[in-house]
Amino acid sequence: MMSDKSVALGGVMISESEARLRRIDCSYIMAEHFHLNTPLLESVSMSRRAGTPVFLKMENSQPSGSFKIRGIGHLCQQLGTKSKGVVCSSGGNAGMAAAYVARKMGVPATIVVPSSSPPTVIQKLKDQGAAVQIVGKVWDDANAEALRLTETEGLTYVPPFDHPLLWQGHASVISEVAASLGPSGKPGAVVLSVGGGGLLCGVVQGLKDVGWTEVPIVAMETVGADCFNAAVKAGRRVTLDDITSEAKCLGAKTVCEQAFKYSQCKELKIISELVTDQQALHAVETFLDEERVLVEMACGAALAAIYSGLLHRLQDEGRLPTPLGPLLVIVCGGSSVDMEQLTNLRNKLQT
Ligand code: PLV
């Protein structure tokens, strides 16, 4: 029989078997993450349009409503729970993720959003137990206030897109896809939306992790929230004068440095493309009709790559291969949408 001698744990003597159990529990807690392994759905109607199988990574089904929870959950876990509280500047979805994670960790959260955030998002943030401050017109204004609170209140700053720990967390979206599709299921291209560039950096990291760096990325933005496209065109990072698109969650005025660096990297193929707000809205509506899922404009930008025929144009121009392997679309999700918001957008954009 195995002896069950006593060992010290945290200054208390407990039996070896008890200690073993606690070590297992502890490693379980360390391995736990806040995001879910989301469904990977094949869309027949989108596949028909694209002329190749289209796989949808359904990040809309994350507990906070978007992919943001992957990076923010990871970052908050790494920074630890000892913080006085966290402060996150957000167009909405990073804030939802930060509020959710902070609630689960038992840490107070302050979310600073610009006035463009719809009332439903502000209410949802409050429902998650966060204190909400509305500052400025666009995300950059809200971010300046969040950074000020970090200084004056001693809160831990949670950035929405510009941090290596966020990208590391976001990278899990690709390793999940690789596990689902298997070694022979390498995508022909990945389609995603770009705001400040955090998702793009995470996906690049994920592609590196699984050895898929040759897979082209189609990086979508809307006209008027196009800081990545402007940087790619200028050959340097530029700051937009204003955000004029209704895809407010893509509305960072300057793309993060790492996303720009990746755009210049010869080993990667990142194709930066724009759609109009009308095309993004049309994509949101078609997706709702055909897939029965409501996502926000920020996500509509990525979906529009297929619904607007843009992918075929890229193939015609020789920028994507023909035939093209399966398409992976990151359905980034978003909480800034409901029927009222959708009706408002229709009235605004379709007149
Ligand atoms: N939204 C950020 C930044 O806003 C936020 O604070 O929520 N799709 C959705 C649904 C998003 O919410 C965002 C970013 C993106 C795509 C783009 O991700 P990013 O910023 O990592 O490129 C200003």
Boltz pocket constraint, residues with backbone or C-beta under 6 A from the ligand:
constraints:
  - pocket:
      binder: B
      contacts: [[A, 66], [A, 68], [A, 89], [A, 90], [A, 91], [A, 92], [A, 93], [A, 94], [A, 95], [A, 139], [A, 160], [A, 161], [A, 193], [A, 194], [A, 195], [A, 196], [A, 197], [A, 198], [A, 199], [A, 200], [A, 248], [A, 249], [A, 250], [A, 251], [A, 252], [A, 296], [A, 298], [A, 299], [A, 332], [A, 333], [A, 334], [A, 335]]
      max_distance: 6.0
